[in-house]
Amino acid sequence: QVQLVESGGGLVQAGGSLRLSCAASGSISSFHAMGWYCQAPGKQRALVARFTTFGNTNYAHSVNGRFTITRDNAKNTLYLQMNSLKPEDTAVYYCNAFRPGFGNPAWGQGSQVTVSS
């Protein structure tokens, strides 16, 4: 099994920056697809950015050009650099890891990001 622990959320003013980290442990490998999802109150959880199993990156249209996902396989850590934050980015951000054929997707506990106007 894979365990994920997020850190780095908080309160920031619009236009500011935050960096989220996700430390993975357990049966994590470089073949796992890893990504960030967010869930705002009253809304479904949605993709923010991810690495596919092939190492490609996908971004939600709303964050393209503002957020950058990176991955340090040596440290088993996933990052999300969030710049030019907007109030509509306010949500709980979850880290996710998944490898086809190797069990269910793993989720972190979530990290609150609040952007004030």
Secondary structure, DSSP 8 states (H G I E B T S, - for coil): -EEEEEE--EEEETT--EEEEEEEEES--TTSEEEEEEE-TTS--EEEEEE-TTS-EEE-TTTTTTEEEEEETTTTEEEEEE-S--GGG-EEEEEEEE-TTSSS-EE---EEEEEE-
